[in-house]
Amino acid sequence: MQDIGRMGFSEAQGDLLESATAFCADVSPVARVRALMTDDLGHDPAVWRQIGELGWLAIAIPEAFGGLGLELGDVVPVVEQMGRRLLAGPYVSTTLAAQALIAGGTDAQRAEVLPQLAAGTPATLALMEGAADWDLEAITATVTAGAGNLTLAGTKILVENADAARWIIASVLHERQPALVLIDRVSVAETALRRETIIDETRRAFSLTLDGITVPASALLDPARAAATLAHLHLAANLLACAEMCGGTQAAIDDTLDYAKTRIQFGKPIGTYQGVKHPIVAAYVRYEQARSHLYSAAHCFNEQGTGEIAVRMAKAEADAAFSFAADRAIQFHGGFGFTYDCDAQLYRRRAIWHAAQGGDRAFHKKKLAELLF
């Protein structure tokens, strides 16, 4: 299921797909995934260092800042394979933080922080608030200027990998307008972070209390580009979510196929029955459709208008494909499928998480209707 002849599937993406497929399979077997679910950090620091050494964090960072100078779409094959193997770690959050600085950071911020991110320093975004609104400009947190410093107030939720991150980029209101601020983790007291209970236990998310945090005035990203940066981050996050979802869809189908070939019922493998075969084929067709949309979106991500349409189509298709494949995985594992020990549960939980982050299928179809008609 690795061969793919999609329009715009580049040589760089092909090379990254090949290396990511082997690496993720090696370092993230499902037994290791389950062991890390009960670990406080939630990911393996040794694997994170290897990811940095492979140069994957530098893929979409300009060469002037220590990166490889490729596009965000070139990150997609790596994230797809991470999603396939449920590989835990701050890769996506760090990549998105880099995108925030590329799109809206000042020259000084980019020069200081981007080389660190390219080399493996973890970072994250704090954009969500209590209402869990998918509109990233729905902000109540504030920043107030005074005596050369900025004082923050408010609370952010679902801040992934906040405990591991050196840098946190938070959305706030600055002079009643959306803005972004770069927070050095050393400015955040341990009591300001509280780990949240989320449905996808392979991930780590925290609430972040901003009250009383003070940062230099230079920590404010370019206010004139804040709205455009938030729009860019919304699409970038959805693109990488689609990659994780397509990888997870493939894994759910593969897991179901393996079980269907070995589970004997009425003297035959259950995979020989039409009631099992047909839904698995339907799941595979949806997966192929979603993956085609994914790489189309990766190809045209930076094209104004077209990129947004492609990403929203991809997220809508990935949401449907992943949910269906994970549901069938649970169903065809029978009673065991409804237990915590069945790996099919991990994919369904991941599908629910992604549907809740950045918009579900209905949300993106509504946005598409506004864009196309």
C-alpha positions in Angstrom: 0.0 0.0 0.0 3.0 2.3 -0.3 3.1 2.8 -4.1 1.5 6.0 -5.1 1.4 7.9 -8.3 -0.2 11.2 -7.3 0.0 14.4 -9.2 2.7 16.5 -7.5 4.3 13.6 -5.5 7.8 14.8 -5.6 11.2 13.0 -5.5 11.9 14.6 -2.1 8.6 13.3 -0.8 9.3 9.9 -2.1 12.7 9.8 -0.4 11.2 11.0 2.9 8.4 8.5 2.7 10.8 5.6 2.2 13.0 6.7 5.2 10.1 7.6 7.4 8.4 4.2 6.7 11.4 2.2 7.9 12.3 4.5 10.8 8.8 4.7 12.3 8.2 1.0 12.0 11.4 0.4 13.8 11.1 2.8 16.8 7.4 2.7 17.3 6.0 -0.8 17.5 2.6 -0.9 19.1 4.0 -2.4 22.3 6.2 0.6 22.7 3.3 2.9 21.9 1.3 1.4 24.8 4.2 1.6 27.2 4.6 5.3 26.5 0.9 5.9 27.1 1.6 5.5 30.9 4.8 7.5 30.8 4.7 11.0 32.2 6.6 12.6 29.2 4.7 10.4 26.7 7.5 10.1 24.2 11.0 8.7 24.0 13.7 11.4 24.2 16.2 9.2 22.4 13.8 8.8 19.4 13.3 12.6 19.5 17.0 13.1 19.2 17.2 10.7 16.3 14.4 12.7 14.5 16.5 15.8 15.0 19.6 14.1 13.6 17.7 12.9 10.6 17.0 16.5 9.7 13.2 16.1 9.7 12.6 19.2 11.9 14.5 21.3 9.3 12.5 20.2 6.3 10.2 23.3 6.0 12.6 25.8 7.6 14.4 28.2 5.2 18.1 27.5 4.6 19.0 30.9 6.0 17.9 29.7 9.4 19.5 26.3 9.4 16.7 24.5 7.5 16.5 22.5 4.3 14.4 25.1 2.5 11.7 22.7 1.4 7.9 23.2 1.6 5.4 22.2 4.3 4.0 19.7 1.9 7.4 17.8 2.1 6.7 17.2 5.8 3.6 15.3 4.9 5.2 11.9 4.2 7.0 12.0 7.5 3.9 12.8 9.5 1.9 10.2 7.6 4.2 7.5 8.7 4.3 8.8 12.3 0.5 8.6 12.2 0.6 5.1 10.8 2.8 3.9 13.7 1.2 6.2 16.4 4.7 7.6 17.0 4.5 10.0 20.0 6.5 13.3 20.3 6.4 17.0 19.7 7.2 16.8 15.9 4.0 18.3 14.6 3.8 21.0 17.3 7.4 22.1 16.7 6.8 22.2 12.9 3.7 24.3 13.4 5.6 26.7 15.8 8.2 27.1 13.1 5.5 27.9 10.6 4.2 30.6 12.9 7.6 32.3 13.1 8.1 31.9 9.3 4.7 33.5 8.5 4.6 36.1 11.2 7.7 36.4 13.3 10.1 39.3 13.4 13.5 39.1 11.8 15.1 38.8 15.3 12.7 36.1 16.4 13.3 34.1 13.3 17.1 34.4 13.6 17.1 33.4 17.3 14.5 30.6 17.4 14.2 28.9 14.0 17.8 27.5 14.0 17.0 26.0 17.4 13.8 24.4 16.1 15.7 23.0 13.1 18.3 21.5 15.4 15.7 19.7 17.6 14.5 22.1 20.2 10.8 21.3 20.9 8.1 24.0 20.7 4.4 24.2 20.6 1.4 26.5 20.0 -1.2 27.7 22.5 -4.2 28.7 20.4 -7.3 27.0 21.9 -9.4 28.4 24.7 -12.3 27.2 26.8 -14.9 27.5 24.1 -12.8 25.2 21.9 -13.7 27.4 18.9 -12.2 26.3 15.6 -12.0 30.0 14.7 -8.5 30.9 15.8 -9.4 34.6 16.1 -11.9 33.8 18.9 -9.5 34.9 21.6 -10.1 36.2 25.1 -6.5 36.0 26.5 -4.8 39.4 26.5 -1.4 41.0 26.6 -0.7 44.4 28.2 2.3 46.5 27.5 4.2 48.3 30.2 7.8 49.3 31.1 9.3 47.5 28.2 7.6 44.2 29.0 4.4 42.4 28.1 2.1 40.9 30.8 -0.2 38.1 29.8 -3.6 37.0 31.1 -6.0 34.3 30.3 -6.0 30.5 29.9 -5.2 28.2 27.0 -6.2 24.6 26.7 -5.1 21.6 24.7 -1.5 22.9 24.4 0.3 19.8 23.1 3.7 18.9 24.6 3.8 22.0 26.7 5.9 20.3 29.4 8.5 19.3 26.8 8.6 22.6 24.8 11.3 25.2 25.2 9.2 27.8 23.2 5.4 28.4 23.3 3.6 30.7 20.9 0.3 31.8 22.3 -2.5 33.8 20.7 -3.7 36.9 22.6 -5.5 40.1 22.1 -3.2 43.1 21.7 -4.9 46.4 21.7 -8.2 44.5 21.0 -6.7 42.8 17.9 -5.5 39.2 17.5 -1.8 38.8 18.1 0.8 36.1 18.8 3.5 36.2 21.5 6.6 34.1 21.8 7.0 32.7 25.3 10.3 31.2 26.6 9.3 28.1 28.7 11.6 29.4 31.6 9.0 32.2 32.1 6.3 29.7 32.8 5.9 28.4 36.3 5.3 24.7 36.8 2.0 25.5 38.5 0.8 27.3 35.3 0.6 24.0 33.5 -1.9 21.3 34.2 -2.1 18.1 32.3 -5.4 17.4 30.7 -7.2 14.1 30.2 -7.8 13.6 26.5 -9.3 10.8 24.4 -6.0 10.1 22.5 -3.8 8.8 25.3 -0.8 8.6 23.0 -0.6 12.4 23.2 0.1 14.9 25.9 -2.0 18.1 26.3 -2.0 20.8 28.9 -4.0 23.8 30.0 -1.7 26.9 30.3 -2.5 29.7 32.7 -1.1 32.9 31.3 -1.9 35.1 34.3 1.2 36.9 35.5 3.6 35.7 32.8 5.8 38.5 31.8 7.9 38.5 28.6 10.0 41.2 26.8 8.2 43.5 24.4 10.3 42.0 21.7 8.4 38.7 22.2 5.4 40.0 20.3 5.2 38.6 16.7 4.5 41.1 13.9 1.0 42.5 14.8 0.4 43.4 11.2 0.7 39.8 10.1 -1.1 38.2 13.0 -4.4 37.5 11.3 -2.7 36.0 8.2 -0.5 33.9 10.4 -3.4 32.5 12.3 -5.1 31.6 9.0 -2.0 30.0 7.8 -1.6 27.9 11.0 -5.2 26.7 10.7 -4.6 25.3 7.3 -1.1 24.0 8.2 -2.4 22.2 11.2 -5.2 20.6 9.2 -2.8 19.5 6.5 -0.6 17.7 9.0 -3.6 16.3 10.7 -4.7 14.8 7.4 -1.3 13.2 7.1 -1.6 11.6 10.5 -5.1 10.5 9.7 -4.2 8.8 6.4 -1.4 7.0 8.1 -3.8 5.9 10.9 -6.4 4.8 8.3 -3.8 2.6 6.6 -2.8 1.0 10.0 -6.4 0.4 11.0 -7.1 -1.4 7.7 -3.9 -3.4 7.9 -4.7 -4.4 11.5 -8.2 -5.5 10.5 -6.9 -7.5 7.5 -4.4 -9.4 9.7 -7.1 -10.3 12.1 -9.6 -11.3 9.4 -7.0 -13.7 8.0 -6.4 -15.5 11.3 -9.7 -15.4 13.1 -11.6 -18.6 12.4 -15.3 -18.8 12.6 -17.5 -21.7 11.4 -14.4 -23.4 10.2 -13.2 -20.5 7.9 -11.2 -17.3 8.4 -13.7 -14.4 8.9 -12.1 -12.6 6.0 -13.6 -15.0 3.5 -17.2 -13.8 4.4 -18.7 -11.0 2.2 -19.9 -9.2 5.3 -16.3 -8.7 6.2 -14.7 -8.4 2.8 -16.9 -5.7 1.4 -16.6 -3.2 4.3 -12.8 -3.7 4.2 -12.8 -2.9 0.5 -15.0 0.1 1.2 -12.5 1.3 3.9 -9.6 0.9 1.4 -11.4 2.9 -1.3 -12.0 5.7 1.2 -8.4 5.6 2.3 -7.2 5.9 -1.3 -9.5 8.8 -1.9 -8.3 10.5 1.3 -4.7 10.0 0.5 -5.1 11.4 -3.0 -6.6 14.5 -1.5 -3.8 14.7 1.0 -1.0 14.7 -1.5 -3.0 17.1 -3.8 -3.3 19.5 -0.8 0.4 19.0 0.0 1.3 19.9 -3.7 -0.7 23.1 -3.9 -0.7 24.2 -0.2 1.1 27.5 -1.0 -1.3 28.4 -3.8 -3.6 31.2 -2.7 -7.2 30.0 -2.7 -6.5 26.6 -4.3 -4.5 25.6 -1.3 -7.3 26.3 1.2 -9.8 24.4 -0.9 -7.5 21.4 -1.2 -6.8 21.3 2.5 -10.4 21.5 3.5 -11.3 18.8 1.0 -8.5 16.6 2.4 -9.6 17.1 6.0 -13.2 16.2 5.2 -12.2 13.0 3.3 -9.6 12.0 6.0 -12.1 12.4 8.7 -14.6 10.2 7.0 -12.0 7.6 6.0 -10.3 7.3 9.3 -13.5 7.1 11.3 -14.9 4.4 9.0 -11.8 2.3 9.0 -11.4 2.5 12.8 -15.1 1.7 13.4 -14.8 -1.4 11.2 -11.6 -2.4 12.9 -13.4 -2.4 16.2 -16.5 -4.2 14.8 -14.5 -7.0 13.1 -12.4 -7.7 16.2 -15.7 -8.8 17.8 -16.1 -8.5 21.6 -12.3 -8.0 21.9 -12.6 -4.9 19.7 -14.6 -3.1 22.4 -12.0 -3.6 25.1 -9.2 -1.3 26.0 -6.5 -3.9 25.1 -7.5 -4.0 21.4 -5.3 -1.8 19.2 -8.3 -0.8 17.1 -9.3 1.4 20.0 -6.1 3.5 19.6 -7.0 4.3 16.0 -10.6 5.2 16.9 -9.5 7.5 19.7 -7.0 9.2 17.3 -9.7 9.7 14.7 -12.0 11.4 17.3 -9.2 13.6 18.5 -8.4 14.9 15.0 -12.0 15.5 14.2 -12.1 17.8 17.2 -9.0 19.7 16.3 -9.2 22.2 13.5 -12.7 21.2 12.4 -14.6 18.0 11.6 -16.0 16.9 8.2 -19.2 19.0 8.5 -17.2 22.1 9.4 -14.9 21.9 6.4 -17.7 21.0 4.0 -19.5 24.2 5.2 -16.4 26.2 4.6 -16.0 24.6 1.1 -19.5 25.6 0.3 -18.7 29.2 1.1 -15.5 29.0 -1.1 -17.0 27.2 -4.1 -20.5 28.4 -4.5 
